[in-house]
Amino acid sequence: MKRIITYGTFDLFHEGHYNMLKRAKAEGDYLIVGVTGDRYDVGRGKLSVKDSLATRIENVKKTGFADMIITEEYLGQKISDIIKYDIDTFVIGDDWRGKFDHLNNYCTVKYISRTEGISSTKIREEEFKINRIGIITDKMSDNQIVKESGLIAGVSVGKVYAEDGTLAGKFNNNYQLQGVAGNLRELFEDSDVIYIRVDIKDRYRFAKEALQAGKHVICDFPFSLDSGEQKELWNIAREKERILLDNIKAPYSQTFIQMMWAVQGGLIGDVIDFNCSVSKKDLDIPYLFYELAAMAVAPMLKILGHDYTSMDSRLIHEGDAIEFATMYFEYPTGRAKINVGNTIRVENQIEIIGTKGTVRIGDNWWKADYFEMDKTDGTNEVFNINFNSNGFRFLLANLVDMISQGIIETKFFSERDSRKVTAILEEAIANRE
């Protein structure tokens, strides 16, 4: 008996999937079909899947070609499956040509041509609204929005606008966008969402214009160091029924979310000490103190909440530039410490100590793919997420979901969270030496 195996997501099942399975079945006597699991799809950063796993399995079953259906749960499973099921031939679409040649060490690999003119991606583009993102910038770095948006169904990057026309032209050419907008009106007309990546002094101005034009906004955070200006932006967003998102990625990171669940679920007991540090020297794009401090304060608020009883801070600065800051927060049952290094380096980490154990994310915690837990009973675990991401991809996916459902406020990082971070920064700066 010749045993065949193939794999796929089989999302939005279509004629191409049917033909692929039919041809795979014709290669042998017994066909095993691996359908990617939801967790595996998220783990490898594929966030465009629309159908549930149960629906995708049922659609494969209905074809009658599969003798066995399994779920693909992790990277590297193909080799294990080939050995486990004594596979003779691995079949896959020819758009993957060359990618699985290493499996020739275990069985025959055959690439099969796909049905022309049809794909799940094309169906998504035709059936689901594509929200075009316009960029306002004064930097050459796109902060990954071009790459990350390409991995999310429902968004695409359109034009770019910069007050420096030469920079806008270079940015457009570098990232191969849809062109340069000559003015904000042109950008707004061609966009559903505006991504604002400018110096902090200009964010409020651009965010206000975009919201008043009826556009959803993602803006580098903080929007402003003035609580009044920030309140005004949120009020305009509500009035216009538009989404206003802080570009602060940690609350969307799958590693951070799982760590937060572990802590708030009591796996390390009551939190008695929280430490978070971040340093500019370990980031490959130009960050200022305010952005760094917001990155570090946000995780504290998400895990410990807003109800600290006191705050103290010490900022070391040279002229107007803040080079280092330490902020202390007392909570009813514990304390928190935030270290922010601008030119002064600190070790990046989050460490949370509880009465029953400790969790930590090490270097570059904002894009880590695992965290560790050491418990007082002597047990320790490493929680792997199998996907290295700074959370931006999940922020964009959340934006698409909010637009499609008519929701204007996210629970990942709410208006209340946003305004609290700004209030903390205001207080710290007012108290600087």
Salt bridges, closest charged atoms under 4 A:
ASP11 OD2 - ARG124 NH2 2.89
GLU27 OE2 - LYS110 NZ 2.96
ASP38 OD1 - ARG56 NH2 2.84
ASP41 OD1 - ARG44 NH2 2.84
ASP41 OD2 - ARG56 NH2 3.80
ASP67 OD2 - LYS25 NZ 2.55
GLU72 OE2 - LYS78 NZ 2.61
ASP95 OD1 - ARG114 NE 2.61
ASP138 OD1 - LYS139 NZ 2.85
GLU148 OE1 - ARG393 NE 2.90
GLU163 OE2 - ARG205 NH1 3.13
GLU186 OE2 - LYS159 NZ 2.88
GLU189 OE2 - ARG185 NE 3.34
ASP190 OD2 - LYS159 NZ 2.77
ASP192 OD1 - LYS129 NZ 3.63
ASP199 OD1 - LYS139 NZ 3.09
ASP202 OD2 - LYS201 NZ 2.88
ASP202 OD1 - ARG205 NH2 3.11
ASP220 OD2 - ARG197 NH1 2.90
GLU232 OE2 - LYS208 NZ 2.93
ASP273 OD1 - ARG335 NE 2.72
ASP282 OD1 - ARG345 NH2 2.90
GLU291 OE2 - ARG203 NH2 2.26
GLU351 OE2 - ARG360 NH2 3.24
ASP374 OD2 - ARG360 NH1 2.77
GLU415 OE1 - ARG238 NH1 2.35
GLU415 OE2 - ARG419 NH1 2.96
ASP417 OD2 - LYS302 NZ 3.05
ASP417 OD1 - HIS306 NE2 2.79
GLU433 OE2 - ARG314 NE 3.76
